[in-house]
Every structure is written in C-alpha cells, then in structure tokens.
Amino acid sequence: MSIVPTRPQQQSPAVETFLLGRIGFERCLQLQQRLVEQVGGRDDGQIVVLLCEHSPIITVGRGGSPGDVAMHSRTLRDRQIDVRWVNRGGGCLVHCPGQLAVYPIVPLQWHEFSVGEYLQRFQAALMETLDTLNMPGHAPAGRFGVWGRTGQLAAVGVAVRNWVTYYGAYVNVSPPMGLFRLVETDPEDQTTMSCLLAERRGPARMTAVRAAIVGHLAEAFGCERYHLHTGHPWLRQTEHRRAGGS
C-alpha cells in the first residue's frame, strides 16, 4: 500500500512523552488505543510516547504460540502471572518491573514513514540510547531489537492501526531475570535474554535509560522538540471516577 504525502509545510511537532511509572498492561493498552484514535484524528503530526513498567505478565504476539510458554510452571501458577494474546508483531515476551516499556504513537502518513522506515528509525533510537549509556548494541540482519555481549537487551513488537503505530519496545534494565525462563526460546534461535545490569556489570538506573531514550526518539522521528509529562490526564480522570468523584 503506497503512502500519499500529506505533511503541510510547518515546524515539526514536539514529541509529547508521558512517564507513567508502573501501570497494568491492560490499562496501558486501553490508553494506547485511545491515543491511536486521537493522534490519527489530528492534522499536526503530533507524536506521543508512553514510558512505563508493567506488573508481571506474558504476552504472545502474532509470531508466538501457546507452546512457547511454560504453562505448567510453578512460578507461573504461584505468582498468578497472566498470559495474554495480543495483536502485535513478534513472539512471546515477559514483562515485569525493571523493564522499560516504550510505546510510540506515531501517525505514519503525516510523517511520510513506511512501516519499514518507522521500524528502522525506532531501532536506531534504541541503539543510540544504549550507545549513550556506554553499552553499544547490535542486531542480527533482518531482525529488530538490540543485542549486547550478554544476550538480547531489548525486544521490539509493534502494531499499526489506520497508519498509526502502537505497542513498541521493551528494554530490560534490571528485571528479575528468572521470570524469563517462563518463555521457552527456539533452540535454533539461541537467543539468551539479558539486561543492562548484566551488560554493565554494575548499577543500571531506570531514570538514566528514560532520560536518554526520550531525546533519541525525538531525533529519530525528525522532531526538534520534546515535552515530558508525569502521568496522563486520561488515567487521572479514570482514577477519579473509580474513586467516586463527579
């Protein structure tokens, strides 16, 4: 499908970045879906990025299967970790605190990006982020994500609806690595999940990773400015309604 350029001649939009802290996967997905509609209905090319951590959950993308998850694991049962099938690219992924979820909501048509170019730009931002943190990474040909000397440090799985992106990337900063054994990797793949803590062999701060990735995402998407926000208005509104406010 060809993309018809529609971008007006004006200053590039700012990237609006929302720091959500720890948030449930389902609630964050609802926010992403809401933002896809909002961003897709604008005519200024605004990009929104959500940065957060999730409580333990396993998601299975379009490239995964139930056989990839250790469904009979005692850890899965005792910790009541949900397994959720989702409409994104990629296979099975473990999400947990200590892993930074990065969700760019990008109107591809306005920015004249094909899906392939978007993925390349996103990948470049992840690579530049780790390079800034003195942990240079690489990716095997034809694959998306970031690998270091100790294994895979970041996974990528995106979705596109009406030419607006959602889902994104998951950077393992300092998660409990034992949880990753709940996902069985393909023996032919030989992918070992790792994290920045192991890569650095020392402290890896989530705040430093967030600070680095914000600027590199804006640069990769061709935006000169970015704004940081704590929380999101929609989340505060829903919390207020749940608390019984008017």
Number of C-alpha atoms within 10 A of each C-alpha: 4 6 12 9 12 12 14 12 6 7 9 17 16 18 27 19 22 19 16 17 14 17 16 13 21 11 10 20 16 12 15 21 16 12 21 23 14 12 19 23 11 11 12 18 22 20 25 22 24 25 23 24 24 21 15 19 19 23 21 23 20 15 12 17 12 12 10 16 23 14 14 9 11 11 15 19 11 8 10 11 16 11 18 13 15 17 15 19 18 19 20 27 22 21 23 24 19 22 25 26 26 23 24 25 28 26 27 22 20 21 20 15 18 15 17 9 13 18 18 14 19 23 24 18 22 27 22 21 24 22 13 15 14 10 15 16 20 16 14 9 6 5 10 19 23 24 23 20 14 14 18 22 26 27 22 24 23 18 19 18 12 11 18 22 25 26 24 21 24 26 27 27 23 20 19 14 15 8 17 19 15 21 20 12 17 9 7 6 7 9 12 13 18 23 25 28 16 19 20 14 9 9 12 19 13 17 9 12 18 17 12 18 20 22 19 21 24 23 17 18 20 15 18 14 13 18 13 13 12 11 16 14 11 12 16 11 13 12 12 12 11 10 9 8 9 7
